[in-house]
Amino acid sequence: MGSVGCEQPSEPQGRFSAIIVNFNSGPHLAQCLRSLVECDNVTRIVVVDNGSSDDSLSGLPGDSRIHIIRNRKNLGFSCANNRGMAKAGDDPFLLFLNPDTIVSVGSLAAMLEFMMSHPDVGMCGPLITNPDGTEQRGCRRDEPRPFPALKTMLGLARRGINHVDRALPSKPIEVDAISGSCMLVRRTALEAVGPFDENYFLHCEDLDWCKRFWLAGWKVMFVPDAVITHARGACSRGRRVRVEWHKHRGMARYYRKFQRQNHPIWVSALITGGIWTRFLLMAPWWYLRDRMP
């Protein structure tokens, strides 16, 4: 795979704490940590384990910066991240990273350098690639709005909310949202906006956070020069129906929280009903796929 880790800058103001929420990620967690400990800028790495039943906590690097919080059960992504924040250091930046990611050489340095030179940016995210090197959906996207989303599902829109089908920008750009699998967040912005909304168990909490950063006047940026590899779905294999239930529940909550007030009651009912109708129609297919060899 080649060398991994972080290069310069290593100035004190470029220091950060990292928070990783783990749930049955297998060997991916150790690989992620081995890439992360190569970065001199990280002062503390908090791994919050959500009651894993596999051996993902074994074979981890013996680095004094790594601290593990063991939850007795799966508290959800938002809650676990908030617990990790409480145990992070007082660094000016916090990195939220999925356990099935690998940090490429210089990627964190590029994000840190960008954040330090743009004080109006509250959070930024990298170009996230699949293991085969292709861009992964979700690392640069628009806010999900009901009617464009419906047109996309029906095949009536040329483009969805994800920008994966658009040319990669040559420099950092503002976006509505980045992926929760890798977020570098400014502490002062976080203190102004607040932590993750724990009413989201899994999925859409990153969209919610990005929206709240925007509403509070902080920019959300996509940094294409930073590259992270993500083995998407490594922590959710065999649990597709449950994961999708939480995703659709998150969609419904996001709509109620930020968009419902823009529509009459009957439109809101149709949109909410549409979210859950999609889940009911797709659930049998997801169940069968989980059981396919």
N, C-alpha and C positions, 0 to 999 in steps of 0.2 A: 504493500500500500504506500510505502514511502514514509518520509518523516512527517510527523504531525506536531501540532503545538502552536505556540505563540511567539512572535518576534517582538522587536521593539515597537512602541515605546515602553520604557519601564519606569517612568517618572512616578512619584508618589500619587499625583493626581490621576494617574491612569490605572490605579489599583481597583480591583473589583472582587466581590464575593460571588460564588456560583451556587445555584440551587438546582438540584436535580431530584425530581419525583420519580421513584422507581416502583414498578409493579410487575413482577414476573418477567423481567427483561432478559433473563438468561445471561449469556456471556457478553451481551451488548454493553451492560453497565461497566464492566471492567475495561472494555475497549475504550469506552467514552472517557473514563477517568484517566486512563493511560495517556490519552491525547491531551487532556486538560491540564494534568500536572506538569506538562512540559512548558506551560506558560508561567513565566516569573511574575506576571502582574496579578495573578490570582492569589489572594491572601488566605481564603477560606473556602472550602467546598463542602456544602451541606447536602447530604443525601438523605432524603425523606422516603423511607420505605413504607408503602401502604399495605402492610400485611402480606408480603409476598410468600408464596408457598414453594417456590423453586430455590435454586442455589445461586441466585443472582448476586447475593451479598458475599459470596466466597470468591477468593482469588483476586481481591481488590488490591490496588497498589498500596504499599506501606508508606504512605505519605502523611506527615503530621497535620497537614492542612485539611485532610478529609475527616469529616465528622458525620456520624450516622444517627438519624432519628428513626426509631422503630415504632411505627403505629401498629396497634394490635389488629386493626382491620383496615379495609380500604376506605379512607375518608373522602376520596375524590381528589381531583387534580387541584382545584382551587384551594381547598382547605389545606392540603399538604404543602402547597407552595407558600401559603401564608405562615404555616408553622416553620417552614424553612427560613423565611424572611426574619422571623423573630430570633433565630439563632445565627443569622449572618453577621459578618463584621460591620464596622461603621464606614466602609469604603464608599467613595462617591458614586460607584456604579454597582449594579447587581445584574448578574447574568442568569437567565432562566433557560435551562437546557434539558432536552429530553434525554433519557438514558440510552436510546438507540441512535445516537448521533456521534459523528467523528469530526473533531475540529481540524480543519485544514491549516497548513502552515501560513502564518501571517493573517488569518481571517479575523481573529479577535483583535489583533493590533490595528487592522484597518477600521474596525468598528469603534474601538476606543479613540483612535486618532480623530475620526470623524465627529464623535460625540464631544470631545474636548474642544474642538474648533467651532462647534455649532451649539451654543448654550441655549438656543430656543427649541432644541430637539429633546423630546422626553424619552423616546425609545427608538431603537433602530433594529432591523433584522437583516440577515444575510441572504444571499442566494442559496437556497437549499436544493441539493441535488439528490436524486435517487442513486443507489449503488452503481447503476450503469452510467452515471454522469449526466443524465437528462434532468432538466429542471422539474422540481416537484411542485404540484399544485398547492397554492395557499401561501407561498412566501411573499407574494405581492398581489393584493386584491382590493376590490371595491367593497364598500359596505353592502351586505346583502339586503336588497329591498324587495318587497313581495312581488311586484308585477314584473320587473326584469327577471327575477328568479323563476317565475312561472313561465315566461317566454323561453327561457333557457331550457327548462325541463321539457317543454313541448317542441323544442327544436326550431323555434321561431326567431331566435336571436343569434346573431353571428358570433357574439362573444358573451361569455359568462362573467361572473364577478372575478374569476381568477385571470391573471394576466399572462399565464403560461404560454398562450398562443401569440403573444406580442413580442416584438423585438426586444432583446435585453438592452436596457439603457446603458450608456457609457459612463454615467456618473450617478451618484445617489439621487433618488427622487422621492417626493412626498407620495404617500399612498394612504388609503383609508385604513388598511390593516396589514399586519405582518403575521407570520405563523408563531403560535405559542411554543413550537418546538425549539426555537432559539430567539430570545429577546434580550437585548442589552438595554437596561433601564437606568435613567438618571435618578439618584436617590431623592434629590430635592423635588423632582416631578412626582415621584411615587408618593412622597409625604403629602403633596398637595392633592393628588387624585385619590389616594387610598388603595388598599390591597385588592386582591381578586374578590369578586363577588362569590361567596361560598354557596349561593343558591344554584350555581352551575356545578354539576358533579363531574362531567367530562364533556368537552367540546363546547365551543361558543364563548367560553370565558375569555379567550384571547381577543375575540371580536369585541366583546363588552369592554374590556380594558382599553383597547385602542380607541374605541368610541369615546370613553370617558376622558382619555388623555386629550383628544381633539377638543372636546367640550370645555376642558379646562385651559385651553390655549396652548397646549404642547404639540409639537409636530411629531408625526410618526413617519419614519424614513426607511426606505429600502436601499441597502448598500451592496451593489452588485459585485464589488471587488472582494468582498468577504464571502467565502464558500464553506458551507457545512454539508456533510453527507448524512442523510437520514434514512435509516432502514424502516420506513413507515409501516406501522401496523405490527411491529415486532412484539409489542406489549399487549396486543389485543387479538392475537390469533385464536381462533376457536370460540370467540365470544362476540361475533359480529352483531347478532340480534341485540344483545345487551348494550353494546357500544352504540349502535344506531338508535336505540331507545333513548339513551342519554343525549345523543346528538339532536334528535328531534325535540326532546324536552327543552334543550338549550335554545333551539331555534324559536320555539314558542315563547320562552321567557324573554329572549332578546326582542322579539316583536312587541310583546306586552310592555316592555320597559322603555323602548325608544321610539316605537313607530305607531302603536295602536291609537294614540291620541290624534293622529293625522287622518283617521278614517272613521266613517260612521259605523255604528254597532254592527250592522248587517255585513259590511265588508270585513270587519275584524273577525266576525264569526266564520265567514267563508275562508279567510286566510288561515286561521287557527285550525279549522276543520280540514283544510287542504294539507297542512303539515302532518296531521295524524292519519289522514287517509293514505298519504304516501307511505308512511311507516307500515300501516296494516297491509297494504298491497305488496310491499317489498319484503316484509319479514319472512314469509315462507321461502323466498329465494335465498335470502341471507342464511337462513337456517340450513338449507340444503347445501349451500356452498361450504359452510363450516364443517360438514360431514363428508365432503368429497375428499378422496385421497390426494 
